[in-house]
Amino acid sequence: MMNKLFPRALVASFILLMSFSMLEAAEDSAEDMTRLLKLRLGTEQVEPPTETGVEGVFQTRFGNKFAYLIEGGRYVFIGDMVDLKTARNLTELSRRDLVVAELASFSEDKRIVFPAADEELAVLSVFTDTSCGYCQKLHKEVNFLQEAGISVHYIPYPRGGNRGPGYADLKKVWCADDQLKAMSIAKGSEMGSLASLEDCESAQLVDDGYVLGNRIGVTGTPALYSSNGSKFNGYVPYQQLIPQLLNQ
């Protein structure tokens, strides 16, 4: 019995050893593939490469930018890869996945939410600055979005960081007891004045929102994102925005 079992145990051990060796080789290969890219960029913050479905082409990411490696990582091209047969922008799909994951890290309790009036049919995440003229214009149309079944989730994004013109007011809004009213006052949709409090526990969320926006590539406000990670470029009138959100 022992003589019969021994070869099986030996084979099993050999297979396990080979599996570990293959895993280590794959990790080394991934590191080799991005080595030159890390060297040229001067950073280690490069994601491990993944297969794209196109033979010999691997996708990687640094920050919010996507890159494609060929020839084992010797050559790289940065930009969007489009499947001309299906007209699908493969990079945009990856970008949306990144946005969805990053937005999920800024949970609903950290946002200021203007909920849908009745059944929620869609969610619009908005990086906003109270000093932004188009943010103020969009806010005056939020009620139309709510009536259409769209919840508006505000995330703070002070243009210019802590030196931005809306930085202090954003902190006052996030520190307010009635955040919805404070947001409307700060954007000129309601009369009143903001409380001077801007040093509460929630004040840190203004800085966190700015960091989050930078991670996904926000460069100005308002920056609008649907729940599937699609981005709308700047302010969009509610007459156009509502059907686009509801038809996704």
C-alpha positions in Angstrom: 0.0 0.0 0.0 2.8 2.4 0.9 4.6 1.8 -2.4 1.4 2.5 -4.4 0.6 5.8 -2.4 4.2 7.2 -2.5 4.3 7.9 -6.3 0.9 9.7 -6.0 2.1 11.8 -3.1 5.3 12.6 -5.0 3.4 13.7 -8.1 1.0 15.8 -6.0 4.0 17.6 -4.4 5.6 18.1 -7.7 2.4 19.7 -9.1 2.1 21.9 -6.1 5.8 23.0 -6.4 5.3 23.7 -10.1 2.2 25.8 -9.3 4.1 28.0 -6.9 7.0 28.3 -9.5 4.5 29.3 -12.2 2.9 31.9 -9.9 6.3 33.4 -9.0 7.2 33.5 -12.7 4.0 35.3 -13.5 4.7 37.9 -10.8 8.2 38.3 -12.1 6.9 38.7 -15.6 4.4 41.4 -14.6 7.2 43.2 -12.8 9.5 43.0 -15.7 6.7 44.2 -18.1 6.2 47.5 -16.1 9.9 48.0 -15.1 10.8 50.4 -17.9 7.5 52.3 -17.5 8.2 52.8 -13.8 11.7 53.9 -14.7 10.6 56.4 -17.3 7.8 57.8 -15.1 9.9 57.9 -12.0 7.3 56.2 -9.9 6.4 52.8 -8.5 2.7 53.6 -8.6 2.0 51.6 -11.7 -0.7 48.9 -11.6 0.2 45.3 -12.6 -0.5 44.7 -16.3 -3.6 42.7 -17.3 -4.5 41.0 -20.6 -6.7 43.0 -22.9 -8.0 40.3 -25.1 -5.8 41.5 -27.9 -2.9 39.2 -28.4 0.4 40.6 -27.0 -1.2 43.8 -25.6 -1.4 44.4 -21.9 -3.2 47.2 -20.0 -1.8 49.0 -17.0 -2.6 52.2 -15.2 -0.8 55.0 -13.4 -3.0 57.4 -11.5 -6.1 57.9 -13.7 -4.2 57.3 -17.0 -4.3 54.1 -18.9 -1.3 52.7 -20.9 -0.8 49.7 -23.1 2.3 47.6 -23.2 3.6 45.5 -26.1 6.7 43.5 -26.9 7.0 42.4 -23.2 6.8 45.9 -21.9 9.5 47.5 -24.1 6.9 49.7 -25.9 4.0 51.6 -24.5 1.3 53.8 -25.9 -0.9 56.0 -23.7 -4.5 56.8 -24.6 -7.7 55.1 -25.6 -7.9 51.7 -27.4 -11.0 51.4 -29.5 -12.4 48.2 -31.1 -13.2 49.5 -34.6 -15.4 46.4 -35.3 -17.7 46.9 -32.4 -17.1 50.7 -31.9 -16.4 50.0 -28.2 -13.9 52.2 -26.4 -12.2 49.6 -24.3 -10.3 52.2 -22.3 -13.4 54.1 -21.5 -15.0 50.9 -20.1 -11.9 50.5 -17.8 -12.1 54.1 -16.9 -15.7 53.8 -15.8 -14.9 50.8 -13.7 -12.2 52.9 -12.0 -14.6 55.7 -11.4 -17.3 53.4 -9.9 -14.8 51.9 -7.5 -13.4 55.2 -6.4 -16.8 56.8 -5.9 -17.9 53.9 -3.8 -15.0 54.8 -1.4 -16.8 58.1 -0.7 -19.9 56.6 0.9 -23.4 58.2 0.9 -23.1 59.4 4.5 -20.2 61.6 3.5 -22.1 63.3 0.7 -24.9 65.8 0.7 -27.8 64.1 -1.0 -30.9 65.7 -2.6 -33.0 62.6 -2.9 -35.4 61.7 -5.7 -38.9 63.0 -5.0 -40.5 59.6 -5.4 -39.0 56.3 -6.7 -35.3 56.6 -7.3 -34.5 55.8 -10.9 -31.0 57.1 -11.2 -28.2 58.7 -9.2 -26.0 61.6 -10.3 -22.8 62.2 -8.4 -21.6 65.8 -8.7 -18.2 67.2 -7.6 -19.1 70.7 -6.7 -17.7 74.0 -5.5 -20.0 76.7 -4.0 -18.0 79.5 -5.7 -18.5 77.9 -9.2 -21.1 79.8 -11.4 -22.1 76.7 -13.3 -22.5 74.7 -10.1 -24.9 77.4 -8.9 -26.8 77.2 -12.1 -27.0 73.4 -11.9 -28.2 73.6 -8.3 -31.2 75.8 -9.3 -32.3 72.9 -11.5 -31.9 70.1 -8.9 -35.6 70.1 -8.2 -36.3 69.1 -11.8 -33.9 66.2 -11.4 -35.5 65.1 -8.2 -39.0 65.2 -9.7 -37.8 63.0 -12.5 -36.6 60.3 -10.0 -32.9 61.3 -9.9 -31.1 61.7 -6.6 -28.2 64.2 -6.7 -25.2 63.3 -4.6 -22.9 66.2 -3.9 -19.2 65.6 -3.3 -17.0 68.6 -2.3 -14.3 69.7 -4.7 -12.8 73.1 -3.9 -11.1 74.4 -7.0 -7.6 75.3 -6.1 -7.6 73.1 -3.0 -7.4 74.8 0.4 -6.6 78.1 -1.4 -9.7 77.9 -3.5 -12.4 80.6 -3.2 -15.0 78.1 -2.1 -12.9 76.1 0.4 -14.1 77.8 3.6 -17.8 77.8 2.5 -17.7 74.1 1.5 -16.5 73.3 5.1 -19.3 75.4 6.5 -21.8 73.6 4.4 -20.5 70.1 5.4 -20.5 71.2 9.0 -24.0 72.6 9.0 -26.8 71.0 10.9 -29.1 71.3 7.9 -26.7 70.6 5.0 -29.3 70.8 2.3 -30.3 74.3 3.3 -26.7 75.3 3.8 -25.9 74.1 0.2 -28.7 76.2 -1.2 -27.7 79.3 0.8 -24.1 78.9 -0.3 -25.1 78.6 -4.0 -27.6 81.6 -3.8 -30.8 79.5 -4.3 -32.0 80.4 -0.8 -31.8 83.5 1.4 -29.8 83.3 4.6 -26.2 83.1 5.9 -23.9 80.3 6.7 -22.9 79.5 10.2 -19.3 80.3 10.9 -18.5 76.8 12.0 -16.0 75.2 9.6 -14.0 73.1 12.0 -16.1 70.1 12.7 -15.4 66.4 12.1 -17.1 66.6 8.7 -14.8 69.4 7.5 -12.1 66.9 6.6 -14.5 65.5 3.9 -13.9 68.7 1.9 -10.2 67.8 1.6 -11.1 64.1 1.1 -13.4 65.0 -1.8 -10.7 67.1 -3.4 -8.2 64.2 -3.2 -10.8 61.8 -4.6 -11.6 64.1 -7.5 -8.0 64.4 -8.4 -7.6 60.6 -8.4 -10.3 60.1 -11.0 -9.3 63.1 -13.1 -11.6 65.9 -12.1 -10.2 69.2 -13.4 -13.1 71.5 -12.9 -16.6 71.8 -11.5 -19.3 70.8 -11.9 -18.0 67.3 -12.7 -21.0 65.0 -13.2 -20.9 61.1 -13.1 -23.7 58.6 -13.5 -23.9 55.4 -11.5 -22.1 53.4 -14.2 -19.1 55.8 -14.1 -19.9 57.8 -17.3 -18.8 61.4 -17.1 -20.7 64.4 -18.4 -18.4 67.3 -19.4 -19.3 70.2 -17.3 -22.8 71.7 -16.8 -25.6 70.0 -18.7 -29.1 71.6 -18.8 -31.7 69.4 -17.0 -33.7 69.0 -20.2 -30.8 67.1 -21.7 -29.4 65.6 -18.5 -32.6 63.8 -17.4 -33.1 61.6 -20.5 -29.5 60.7 -20.7 -29.5 59.5 -17.1 -32.8 57.6 -17.3 -31.8 55.9 -20.6 -28.5 54.4 -19.4 
